[in-house]
Amino acid sequence: MKRRRPRWTLNQRLEALAFLLLLMLVLLFAFVRPMTELDRILARGELVVATRIGTTTYQAWPDGPDGLEYDLATAFAESLGVSLRLVIPGRFEDILPLVGNGRVDMAAAGITVTRSRLGQVRFGPTYHQVTEQVVYRSGNPAPETLEALQEFPVKVIAGSSHVETLRGLKSQFPGIQWEELANITPTELLKQVWEGDVAVAIADSLELASMRRFYPELSAAMDLSEPHFLAWAFPRHKDQSLIGAAELFFEEYATSGRLAQTLERYFGHMEVLDYPGILTFMNRIRERLPRYESLFREAAEQFDMDWRLLAAISYQESHWNPDAVSRTGVRGLMMLTLATAGQLGIQDRTNPRESVFGGAEYFINLRDRLPMGIEDPDRTWMALAAYNVGIGHLYDARRITRSQGKDPDRWIDVMEHLPLLSQPDWYRDTRHGYARGWEPVQYVQNIRSFYDILTWFTTPELEREHESAKGRAPGSDHAPPQPLPPLEILPLGL
């Protein structure tokens, strides 16, 4: 006789179903982790970063944005496989609150790590350092001690670490007084010092070094602090997936040499020109450049290069003097050798048009002859070095660089080894022998500085007439225009 299976009651079936559902949920949570902050960024395909406008952070020019923070944030976004969206509030003091309340993913704005800020945000890896300095205009009265600072009205940017530093000094020097300015950038504040509207201001050393190229009368009266580290700021919530990704990014970026390369790109040439050299260059911009600017533009357009770079090369070579002659016999605006002029079909090296077009063609030829693996801006810097010392000597320096375990495709490594070409222990084993290897290093750094100043003065071109119409600052013939408003910024309506 066949046994019947016992039939389950309705309650038993419901209990079994509930058990199965519970088991499925347990298994689901065991194998599927909650979505992290990094997951959400990857899902939306966008990294939202707060920054600020400044010569050391972010600037938007007609030919594209640049700045240390912009480059680093762009590289980080690319490493995550997402796009970058910048948010620039109207006031510097609004940046950290944006991070704290989660309206942006992080801030990359040249922010110094301070004790009070650690209560608002978390900081990622440090990547550079700055010193707070008391800034004044040369020729005007300036405080030389903290006691003397009590006699000066000080201006600082609201929300900056400078305010925190002054508050710390207040107990020891109660006479120190300052005004906190909200709707202003470091560039604008330093410009007011240069114009004489502000007697004394506090600024970071990098900002001052950057702005002295355009306002050479700016000077540091004294350091106000020990060096502070710069770092990105992140929200303080428990989820540290994004800050962890940033730590991995900086570790790889530093190990690969790209961090040092990026820092050199922006800061390596800042202080190569002295005060008289900058003033002389600015006078030449006013007195001589107008005679040849159209020529530089025409030649640069034909050879697909930036006319300001061509003009900077010419200034380094001849100070825009078409009759210039060196001790070695090179001559003209672009200081071409007789052999190079012959190769280019130039009949008269002192003819401005022939010289400029010949120099542009020669530079582009050098640039095109370099190995394809060299990327810009390193490609441009090495082509400039070759213009000065010859491409053969540049190749010798690249071989030495490689032999020392460094990267021959990076200017920061090659410029370190170029001076070795003047030492017998090194040049005896090269193909092209002795060269004054320190000269192309200085040559390139000078041209980079001249190019930066020309870019500042001529972007946008119509600003020159606008600045002239507004009048000039005391003791100067030029007031450099500000960069164009950055069009890709999407502010949050603060």
FENGIMO-V45662 format. One record per residue. RES is the residue in one letter. SS is DSSP state (h for helix, s for strand, l for the rest). PHI is phi in whole degrees, -180 to 180 (999 if undefined). NEAR is the number of other C-alpha atoms within 12 Angstrom. Layout:
res:RES ss:SS phi:PHI near:NEAR
res:RES ss:SS phi:PHI near:NEAR
This chain:
res:M ss:l phi:999 near:3
res:K ss:l phi:-82 near:4
res:R ss:l phi:-81 near:5
res:R ss:l phi:-90 near:6
res:R ss:l phi:-72 near:6
res:P ss:l phi:-65 near:7
res:R ss:l phi:-86 near:9
res:W ss:l phi:-77 near:11
res:T ss:l phi:-75 near:10
res:L ss:h phi:-61 near:10
res:N ss:h phi:-64 near:11
res:Q ss:h phi:-64 near:13
res:R ss:h phi:-64 near:13
res:L ss:h phi:-65 near:13
res:E ss:h phi:-65 near:14
res:A ss:h phi:-64 near:15
res:L ss:h phi:-63 near:14
res:A ss:h phi:-64 near:14
res:F ss:h phi:-63 near:14
res:L ss:h phi:-63 near:14
res:L ss:h phi:-63 near:14
res:L ss:h phi:-63 near:14
res:L ss:h phi:-63 near:14
res:M ss:h phi:-64 near:15
res:L ss:h phi:-66 near:14
res:V ss:h phi:-62 near:14
res:L ss:h phi:-65 near:13
res:L ss:h phi:-62 near:13
res:F ss:h phi:-72 near:13
res:A ss:h phi:-73 near:11
res:F ss:h phi:-109 near:10
res:V ss:l phi:-118 near:12
res:R ss:l phi:-83 near:11
res:P ss:l phi:-62 near:14
res:M ss:l phi:-71 near:14
res:T ss:l phi:-92 near:20
res:E ss:h phi:-60 near:28
res:L ss:h phi:-64 near:28
res:D ss:h phi:-59 near:22
res:R ss:h phi:-65 near:20
res:I ss:h phi:-66 near:27
res:L ss:h phi:-65 near:25
res:A ss:h phi:-67 near:16
res:R ss:h phi:-84 near:17
res:G ss:l phi:73 near:18
res:E ss:s phi:-151 near:26
res:L ss:s phi:-106 near:36
res:V ss:s phi:-98 near:37
res:V ss:s phi:-127 near:42
res:A ss:s phi:-87 near:45
res:T ss:l phi:-146 near:47
res:R ss:l phi:-142 near:39
res:I ss:l phi:-80 near:41
res:G ss:s phi:-180 near:36
res:T ss:l phi:-68 near:40
res:T ss:l phi:-108 near:39
res:T ss:l phi:-121 near:37
res:Y ss:s phi:-155 near:38
res:Q ss:s phi:-142 near:35
res:A ss:s phi:-109 near:27
res:W ss:s phi:-113 near:25
res:P ss:l phi:-57 near:19
res:D ss:l phi:-96 near:15
res:G ss:s phi:125 near:18
res:P ss:s phi:-77 near:26
res:D ss:s phi:-154 near:26
res:G ss:l phi:129 near:30
res:L ss:h phi:-57 near:36
res:E ss:h phi:-65 near:38
res:Y ss:h phi:-62 near:38
res:D ss:h phi:-65 near:31
res:L ss:h phi:-66 near:38
res:A ss:h phi:-66 near:41
res:T ss:h phi:-63 near:28
res:A ss:h phi:-64 near:25
res:F ss:h phi:-65 near:34
res:A ss:h phi:-60 near:30
res:E ss:h phi:-63 near:20
res:S ss:h phi:-66 near:21
res:L ss:h phi:-87 near:27
res:G ss:l phi:79 near:19
res:V ss:l phi:-127 near:23
res:S ss:s phi:-88 near:22
res:L ss:s phi:-109 near:34
res:R ss:s phi:-122 near:31
res:L ss:s phi:-94 near:40
res:V ss:s phi:-124 near:37
res:I ss:l phi:-123 near:39
res:P ss:l phi:-71 near:32
res:G ss:l phi:-70 near:25
res:R ss:l phi:-129 near:30
res:F ss:l phi:-60 near:35
res:E ss:l phi:-67 near:32
res:D ss:h phi:-87 near:31
res:I ss:h phi:-66 near:43
res:L ss:h phi:-65 near:44
res:P ss:h phi:-60 near:28
res:L ss:h phi:-60 near:34
res:V ss:h phi:-70 near:33
res:G ss:h phi:-62 near:26
res:N ss:l phi:-93 near:18
res:G ss:l phi:79 near:23
res:R ss:l phi:-77 near:27
res:V ss:l phi:-132 near:34
res:D ss:l phi:-76 near:44
res:M ss:s phi:-168 near:45
res:A ss:s phi:-127 near:46
res:A ss:l phi:-128 near:48
res:A ss:l phi:-144 near:43
res:G ss:l phi:64 near:44
res:I ss:l phi:-92 near:42
res:T ss:s phi:-85 near:41
res:V ss:l phi:-83 near:34
res:T ss:l phi:-129 near:27
res:R ss:l phi:-63 near:17
res:S ss:l phi:-67 near:19
res:R ss:h phi:-71 near:28
res:L ss:h phi:-65 near:21
res:G ss:h phi:-82 near:18
res:Q ss:l phi:-102 near:23
res:V ss:l phi:-141 near:34
res:R ss:s phi:-99 near:35
res:F ss:s phi:-108 near:36
res:G ss:s phi:-84 near:33
res:P ss:s phi:-62 near:29
res:T ss:s phi:-80 near:25
res:Y ss:s phi:-134 near:32
res:H ss:s phi:-166 near:29
res:Q ss:s phi:-140 near:24
res:V ss:s phi:-138 near:30
res:T ss:l phi:-121 near:30
res:E ss:s phi:-76 near:34
res:Q ss:s phi:-130 near:39
res:V ss:s phi:-87 near:41
res:V ss:s phi:-113 near:47
res:Y ss:s phi:-143 near:41
res:R ss:s phi:-96 near:33
res:S ss:l phi:-54 near:25
res:G ss:l phi:97 near:17
res:N ss:l phi:-98 near:24
res:P ss:l phi:-59 near:20
res:A ss:l phi:-146 near:30
res:P ss:l phi:-78 near:30
res:E ss:l phi:-104 near:22
res:T ss:l phi:-138 near:18
res:L ss:h phi:-66 near:27
res:E ss:h phi:-63 near:18
res:A ss:h phi:-69 near:22
res:L ss:h phi:-62 near:35
res:Q ss:l phi:-66 near:23
res:E ss:l phi:-91 near:21
res:F ss:l phi:-118 near:28
res:P ss:s phi:-75 near:27
res:V ss:s phi:-105 near:35
res:K ss:s phi:-114 near:35
res:V ss:s phi:-138 near:42
res:I ss:s phi:-85 near:32
res:A ss:l phi:-60 near:28
res:G ss:l phi:84 near:28
res:S ss:l phi:-83 near:36
res:S ss:h phi:-66 near:37
res:H ss:h phi:-64 near:40
res:V ss:h phi:-64 near:32
res:E ss:h phi:-61 near:26
res:T ss:h phi:-65 near:32
res:L ss:h phi:-64 near:35
res:R ss:h phi:-64 near:22
res:G ss:h phi:-67 near:18
res:L ss:h phi:-82 near:22
res:K ss:h phi:-62 near:19
res:S ss:l phi:-66 near:12
res:Q ss:l phi:-87 near:14
res:F ss:l phi:-127 near:19
res:P ss:l phi:-64 near:18
res:G ss:l phi:-81 near:20
res:I ss:l phi:-68 near:28
res:Q ss:s phi:-126 near:26
res:W ss:s phi:-148 near:30
res:E ss:s phi:-118 near:24
res:E ss:s phi:-95 near:27
res:L ss:s phi:-101 near:26
res:A ss:l phi:-91 near:22
res:N ss:l phi:-92 near:22
res:I ss:l phi:-155 near:26
res:T ss:l phi:-99 near:35
res:P ss:h phi:-57 near:39
res:T ss:h phi:-60 near:38
res:E ss:h phi:-68 near:32
res:L ss:h phi:-65 near:37
res:L ss:h phi:-67 near:44
res:K ss:h phi:-64 near:36
res:Q ss:h phi:-66 near:29
res:V ss:h phi:-64 near:40
res:W ss:h phi:-62 near:37
res:E ss:h phi:-78 near:30
res:G ss:l phi:91 near:27
res:D ss:l phi:-78 near:21
res:V ss:l phi:-123 near:30
res:A ss:l phi:-75 near:35
res:V ss:s phi:-142 near:43
res:A ss:s phi:-137 near:49
res:I ss:s phi:-108 near:48
res:A ss:s phi:-146 near:45
res:D ss:s phi:-74 near:42
res:S ss:h phi:-60 near:38
res:L ss:h phi:-66 near:37
res:E ss:h phi:-61 near:41
res:L ss:h phi:-65 near:43
res:A ss:h phi:-60 near:37
res:S ss:h phi:-67 near:35
res:M ss:h phi:-77 near:40
res:R ss:l phi:-65 near:39
res:R ss:l phi:-65 near:40
res:F ss:l phi:-105 near:42
res:Y ss:l phi:-126 near:41
res:P ss:l phi:-66 near:39
res:E ss:l phi:-77 near:33
res:L ss:s phi:-67 near:40
res:S ss:s phi:-143 near:37
res:A ss:s phi:-97 near:34
res:A ss:s phi:-74 near:30
res:M ss:s phi:-173 near:26
res:D ss:s phi:-81 near:28
res:L ss:l phi:-101 near:32
res:S ss:l phi:-150 near:28
res:E ss:l phi:-74 near:18
res:P ss:l phi:-59 near:20
res:H ss:s phi:-111 near:28
res:F ss:s phi:-88 near:27
res:L ss:s phi:-97 near:30
res:A ss:s phi:-158 near:34
res:W ss:s phi:-79 near:42
res:A ss:s phi:-110 near:40
res:F ss:s phi:-131 near:45
res:P ss:l phi:-61 near:34
res:R ss:l phi:-92 near:27
res:H ss:l phi:-68 near:20
res:K ss:l phi:-66 near:14
res:D ss:l phi:-69 near:20
res:Q ss:l phi:-111 near:23
res:S ss:h phi:-65 near:25
res:L ss:h phi:-72 near:34
res:I ss:h phi:-66 near:31
res:G ss:h phi:-65 near:22
res:A ss:h phi:-65 near:26
res:A ss:h phi:-66 near:38
res:E ss:h phi:-63 near:23
res:L ss:h phi:-65 near:19
res:F ss:h phi:-62 near:28
res:F ss:h phi:-68 near:29
res:E ss:h phi:-62 near:20
res:E ss:h phi:-69 near:19
res:Y ss:h phi:-65 near:25
res:A ss:h phi:-75 near:22
res:T ss:h phi:-62 near:13
res:S ss:l phi:-75 near:16
res:G ss:l phi:89 near:21
res:R ss:h phi:-71 near:27
res:L ss:h phi:-66 near:28
res:A ss:h phi:-61 near:25
res:Q ss:h phi:-65 near:30
res:T ss:h phi:-69 near:32
res:L ss:h phi:-62 near:27
res:E ss:h phi:-65 near:27
res:R ss:h phi:-58 near:30
res:Y ss:h phi:-92 near:33
res:F ss:h phi:-120 near:32
res:G ss:l phi:-66 near:26
res:H ss:l phi:-116 near:29
res:M ss:l phi:-64 near:34
res:E ss:l phi:-113 near:28
res:V ss:l phi:-78 near:25
res:L ss:l phi:-95 near:31
res:D ss:l phi:-89 near:21
res:Y ss:h phi:-58 near:21
res:P ss:h phi:-61 near:15
res:G ss:h phi:-64 near:23
res:I ss:h phi:-67 near:29
res:L ss:h phi:-62 near:25
res:T ss:h phi:-61 near:22
res:F ss:h phi:-62 near:37
res:M ss:h phi:-65 near:30
res:N ss:h phi:-65 near:19
res:R ss:h phi:-66 near:29
res:I ss:h phi:-60 near:33
res:R ss:h phi:-76 near:24
res:E ss:h phi:-90 near:18
res:R ss:l phi:-111 near:22
res:L ss:h phi:-57 near:31
res:P ss:h phi:-57 near:17
res:R ss:h phi:-69 near:20
res:Y ss:h phi:-121 near:33
res:E ss:h phi:-59 near:32
res:S ss:h phi:-63 near:20
res:L ss:h phi:-68 near:30
res:F ss:h phi:-61 near:38
res:R ss:h phi:-64 near:26
res:E ss:h phi:-64 near:22
res:A ss:h phi:-65 near:32
res:A ss:h phi:-64 near:27
res:E ss:h phi:-65 near:19
res:Q ss:h phi:-65 near:19
res:F ss:l phi:-103 near:24
res:D ss:l phi:55 near:20
res:M ss:l phi:-142 near:24
res:D ss:l phi:-75 near:27
res:W ss:h phi:-63 near:31
res:R ss:h phi:-71 near:37
res:L ss:h phi:-67 near:38
res:L ss:h phi:-61 near:48
res:A ss:h phi:-65 near:48
res:A ss:h phi:-66 near:40
res:I ss:h phi:-61 near:42
res:S ss:h phi:-63 near:45
res:Y ss:h phi:-65 near:39
res:Q ss:h phi:-60 near:36
res:E ss:h phi:-77 near:36
res:S ss:h phi:-134 near:29
res:H ss:l phi:57 near:32
res:W ss:l phi:59 near:39
res:N ss:l phi:-111 near:30
res:P ss:l phi:-66 near:31
res:D ss:l phi:-99 near:23
res:A ss:l phi:-64 near:27
res:V ss:s phi:-137 near:23
res:S ss:l phi:-93 near:18
res:R ss:l phi:-68 near:9
res:T ss:l phi:-96 near:11
res:G ss:l phi:97 near:17
res:V ss:l phi:-74 near:26
res:R ss:s phi:-155 near:34
res:G ss:l phi:94 near:37
res:L ss:l phi:-58 near:43
res:M ss:l phi:-107 near:45
res:M ss:l phi:49 near:42
res:L ss:s phi:-85 near:46
res:T ss:l phi:-74 near:33
res:L ss:h phi:-62 near:24
res:A ss:h phi:-66 near:17
res:T ss:h phi:-65 near:28
res:A ss:h phi:-60 near:29
res:G ss:h phi:-63 near:17
res:Q ss:h phi:-64 near:16
res:L ss:h phi:-90 near:24
res:G ss:l phi:75 near:19
res:I ss:l phi:-88 near:26
res:Q ss:l phi:-88 near:21
res:D ss:l phi:-130 near:26
res:R ss:l phi:-68 near:34
res:T ss:l phi:-87 near:29
res:N ss:l phi:-76 near:26
res:P ss:h phi:-55 near:33
res:R ss:h phi:-67 near:27
res:E ss:h phi:-62 near:30
res:S ss:h phi:-67 near:45
res:V ss:h phi:-66 near:48
res:F ss:h phi:-66 near:39
res:G ss:h phi:-66 near:40
res:G ss:h phi:-65 near:46
res:A ss:h phi:-63 near:43
res:E ss:h phi:-64 near:31
res:Y ss:h phi:-64 near:38
res:F ss:h phi:-63 near:41
res:I ss:h phi:-65 near:29
res:N ss:h phi:-61 near:24
res:L ss:h phi:-62 near:29
res:R ss:h phi:-63 near:32
res:D ss:h phi:-72 near:21
res:R ss:h phi:-80 near:22
res:L ss:l phi:-71 near:29
res:P ss:l phi:-55 near:21
res:M ss:l phi:-64 near:12
res:G ss:l phi:-72 near:14
res:I ss:l phi:-83 near:23
res:E ss:l phi:-99 near:20
res:D ss:l phi:-76 near:20
res:P ss:l phi:-85 near:22
res:D ss:h phi:-59 near:32
res:R ss:h phi:-62 near:30
res:T ss:h phi:-67 near:34
res:W ss:h phi:-63 near:41
res:M ss:h phi:-71 near:46
res:A ss:h phi:-64 near:41
res:L ss:h phi:-64 near:43
res:A ss:h phi:-62 near:42
res:A ss:h phi:-67 near:39
res:Y ss:h phi:-60 near:40
res:N ss:h phi:-84 near:37
res:V ss:h phi:-106 near:34
res:G ss:l phi:100 near:31
res:I ss:h phi:-69 near:29
res:G ss:h phi:-64 near:27
res:H ss:h phi:-66 near:36
res:L ss:h phi:-63 near:48
res:Y ss:h phi:-62 near:32
res:D ss:h phi:-60 near:35
res:A ss:h phi:-65 near:49
res:R ss:h phi:-66 near:38
res:R ss:h phi:-66 near:29
res:I ss:h phi:-63 near:31
res:T ss:h phi:-58 near:28
res:R ss:h phi:-63 near:19
res:S ss:h phi:-66 near:18
res:Q ss:l phi:-95 near:17
res:G ss:l phi:79 near:13
res:K ss:l phi:-103 near:22
res:D ss:l phi:-93 near:27
res:P ss:l phi:-72 near:32
res:D ss:l phi:-96 near:33
res:R ss:l phi:-115 near:34
res:W ss:h phi:-61 near:41
res:I ss:h phi:-59 near:35
res:D ss:h phi:-83 near:31
res:V ss:h phi:-68 near:41
res:M ss:h phi:-67 near:40
res:E ss:h phi:-69 near:26
res:H ss:h phi:-105 near:37
res:L ss:h phi:-56 near:42
res:P ss:h phi:-60 near:31
res:L ss:h phi:-66 near:34
res:L ss:h phi:-66 near:38
res:S ss:h phi:-96 near:26
res:Q ss:l phi:-105 near:20
res:P ss:h phi:-55 near:15
res:D ss:h phi:-61 near:13
res:W ss:h phi:-106 near:26
res:Y ss:h phi:-72 near:25
res:R ss:l phi:-62 near:17
res:D ss:l phi:-100 near:19
res:T ss:l phi:-100 near:26
res:R ss:l phi:-76 near:20
res:H ss:l phi:-113 near:21
res:G ss:l phi:75 near:25
res:Y ss:l phi:-65 near:27
res:A ss:l phi:-153 near:31
res:R ss:l phi:-78 near:26
res:G ss:h phi:-64 near:32
res:W ss:h phi:-73 near:27
res:E ss:h phi:-66 near:27
res:P ss:h phi:-63 near:38
res:V ss:h phi:-64 near:37
res:Q ss:h phi:-63 near:28
res:Y ss:h phi:-58 near:34
res:V ss:h phi:-65 near:42
res:Q ss:h phi:-64 near:35
res:N ss:h phi:-62 near:35
res:I ss:h phi:-64 near:38
res:R ss:h phi:-61 near:40
res:S ss:h phi:-68 near:39
res:F ss:h phi:-60 near:40
res:Y ss:h phi:-64 near:33
res:D ss:h phi:-59 near:34
res:I ss:h phi:-66 near:37
res:L ss:h phi:-61 near:37
res:T ss:h phi:-62 near:34
res:W ss:h phi:-63 near:34
res:F ss:h phi:-76 near:34
res:T ss:h phi:-119 near:33
res:T ss:l phi:-128 near:29
res:P ss:l phi:-78 near:23
res:E ss:l phi:-60 near:22
res:L ss:h phi:-68 near:17
res:E ss:h phi:-67 near:22
res:R ss:h phi:-64 near:27
res:E ss:h phi:-67 near:19
res:H ss:h phi:-63 near:20
res:E ss:h phi:-66 near:22
res:S ss:h phi:-63 near:19
res:A ss:h phi:-68 near:13
res:K ss:h phi:-78 near:14
res:G ss:l phi:102 near:17
res:R ss:l phi:-110 near:20
res:A ss:l phi:-74 near:23
res:P ss:l phi:-59 near:21
res:G ss:l phi:77 near:19
res:S ss:l phi:-142 near:23
res:D ss:l phi:-99 near:25
res:H ss:l phi:-137 near:36
res:A ss:l phi:-119 near:32
res:P ss:l phi:-60 near:41
res:P ss:l phi:-72 near:31
res:Q ss:l phi:-82 near:31
res:P ss:l phi:-66 near:31
res:L ss:l phi:-61 near:24
res:P ss:l phi:-59 near:21
res:P ss:l phi:-71 near:25
res:L ss:l phi:-77 near:19
res:E ss:l phi:-86 near:19
res:I ss:l phi:-75 near:26
res:L ss:l phi:-119 near:21
res:P ss:l phi:-67 near:25
res:L ss:l phi:-98 near:20
res:G ss:l phi:72 near:13
res:L ss:l phi:-75 near:17
